[in-house]
Amino acid sequence: MELRNAEFQLVTGKRADDDGQIVSEVLDASNGKRVGLVPGQQLLAWADDDALIAWRCDPERCDPGKGEFRNQLVLVSLDGKSLTPLSGFRKADLHYSGRWTPVFSRR
């Protein structure tokens, strides 16, 4: 899924495994060059022009390809230096009956 921010024309890129950490890239829409790496396996929505909401798996239990379903919503800055948890961790079971999905609206 591609997310664009209107003012700076940034788009979300693909998930990248960086030194064993799961991060996602943010790209300059005009040239496709990477402008940032943010903690998170799936970027969901722009919070504002400088931050994204993402799913982030538990860094204590998540290895690439394993443990990605124990995740939480986080607010992360484009430079990846500021991370604010927005939820607790979901149970690490894709088919858990109490599993919830966030819903976002335009700002």
C-alpha positions, -999 to 999 in steps of 0.1 A, spaced: 0 0 0 13 34 -9 7 64 14 14 99 1 16 131 22 3 160 2 27 188 12 61 171 8 52 144 -17 66 115 2 54 80 -2 58 49 18 81 22 4 85 -14 12 95 -32 43 132 -35 48 152 -57 71 180 -34 84 206 -51 107 180 -76 119 154 -49 127 122 -46 108 118 -11 93 99 5 64 112 31 40 98 65 32 106 77 -3 107 110 -22 78 107 -47 96 128 -73 127 106 -76 121 74 -57 150 79 -34 149 68 2 145 98 26 140 78 58 137 44 76 110 41 102 105 13 128 75 -7 117 65 -36 95 35 -19 79 29 18 75 -8 25 78 -16 63 78 -1 97 79 -6 113 113 7 147 100 34 158 76 62 145 99 48 113 114 32 80 104 11 54 122 25 20 118 22 -16 130 54 -25 148 61 -60 160 75 -66 195 112 -60 192 118 -86 220 100 -114 201 101 -104 164 126 -117 139 121 -113 102 95 -139 92 87 -149 128 66 -132 155 52 -105 133 16 -110 146 25 -98 181 24 -61 171 12 -28 183 2 6 168 29 32 171 33 69 161 67 73 145 85 103 132 99 103 97 135 102 110 126 72 131 139 88 163 106 94 180 83 65 186 51 66 207 31 35 214 -6 40 206 -17 5 218 -6 -25 236 6 -56 218 -20 -77 201 -20 -115 207 5 -132 184 -22 -153 167 -36 -142 133 -68 -162 139 -74 -150 176 -111 -142 180 -104 -110 200 -81 -96 173 -90 -60 163 -82 -39 133 -77 -1 134 -99 22 114 -86 56 102 -104 87 87 -91 117 68 -79 146 89 
